[in-house]
């Protein structure tokens, strides 16, 4: 009956940053910092970026790679504990057609004078059995960008 | 650093109902039906129940067992396809203190003249390593209530 097969998967990625939990956390809390590491970059254009970093608040971004299809990301914050934890759920769509919904849990722990950031994504991915693997690889690139942002004043 | 340990887990429960997908789906779509099987019941009191069954819409309920603590449930719909699929994420709190955040995917499939409902919960549960098991058992009870509601005119 359904034309869409749904795949459920989860993965965890972590990265140790030589910056305090407060500095790493600020990369999620502050709109201009989040925007830089999450959606900006050479070849990408950002059509919309809204950030309401409160429990129950919503994020919305719309962006595309060169002249590619419009990608949108719509999230809501389920929990925020300063410098310690962020839980957001979000869906992604291409040209208005949803292709995933995920719960993304972030924890920030002081470690070796820096911060261990751990991300666990638990998601439902549409049609593509390899989507979670691709998402995980995408996060590894994003976490490298986040590291540059954490060093920035 | 964090006083709260987070546990990630997922489970799937399914149930075959002798009712059409449209009838089973209506138990989620219609506020008075959802309220009956989800939060009402002898011994429970419902302090609040709001239902906005649209993509991006929010649900909110607040209820307690007898004179117990106030439990709240705050959800947002990530995807809705009539008679086929519902994806909601939600957090639960006791007296304002969040104790879980979950992504809940429902699929409705015509099967043997009835409907196979499959629920997959992927969640982050606070402090209690057995929380997902308890949640799964809770859903089994709720799905029995849903079955009664699906038979109701």
Contacts between the chains, C-beta under 8 A, distances in Angstrom:
chain1	res1	chain2	res2	distance
A	1	B	21	7.6
A	1	B	84	6.9
A	1	B	109	5.5
A	1	B	110	5.3
A	2	B	81	8.0
A	2	B	84	5.4
A	2	B	85	6.9
A	2	B	107	6.7
A	2	B	109	6.7
A	4	B	85	7.4
A	6	B	85	7.5
A	6	B	105	6.4
A	6	B	107	6.7
A	8	B	10	6.7
A	8	B	12	7.9
A	8	B	105	6.9
A	8	B	120	5.3
A	8	B	122	6.4
A	10	B	8	6.7
A	10	B	10	6.8
A	10	B	122	6.4
A	12	B	8	7.9
A	21	B	1	7.6
A	55	B	98	8.0
A	56	B	74	6.8
A	74	B	56	6.8
A	74	B	78	7.7
A	76	B	76	4.8
A	76	B	89	7.0
A	78	B	74	7.8
A	78	B	89	6.9
A	78	B	90	7.9
A	78	B	91	4.2
A	78	B	98	7.2
A	78	B	101	4.0
A	79	B	91	6.5
A	79	B	98	5.1
A	79	B	101	6.0
A	81	B	2	8.0
A	84	B	1	6.9
A	84	B	2	5.4
A	85	B	2	6.9
A	85	B	4	7.4
A	85	B	6	7.5
A	87	B	91	7.6
A	87	B	101	4.7
A	87	B	124	6.1
A	89	B	76	7.1
A	89	B	78	6.9
A	89	B	89	3.4
A	89	B	101	7.2
A	89	B	103	5.9
A	90	B	78	7.9
A	91	B	78	4.2
A	91	B	79	6.5
A	91	B	87	7.6
A	98	B	78	7.2
A	98	B	79	5.1
A	101	B	78	4.0
A	101	B	79	6.0
A	101	B	87	4.6
A	101	B	89	7.2
A	101	B	103	6.2
A	101	B	105	7.4
A	102	B	103	6.7
A	103	B	89	5.9
A	103	B	101	6.2
A	103	B	102	6.7
A	103	B	103	4.2
A	103	B	122	6.0
A	103	B	123	7.1
A	103	B	124	6.7
A	105	B	6	6.4
A	105	B	8	6.9
A	105	B	101	7.4
A	105	B	124	4.7
A	107	B	2	6.7
A	107	B	6	6.7
A	109	B	1	5.3
A	109	B	2	6.7
A	110	B	1	5.3
A	120	B	8	5.2
A	120	B	124	7.2
A	122	B	8	6.4
A	122	B	10	6.4
A	122	B	103	6.0
A	122	B	122	3.5
A	122	B	123	7.2
A	122	B	124	7.6
A	123	B	103	7.1
A	123	B	122	7.2
A	124	B	87	6.1
A	124	B	103	6.7
A	124	B	105	4.7
A	124	B	120	7.2
A	124	B	122	7.6
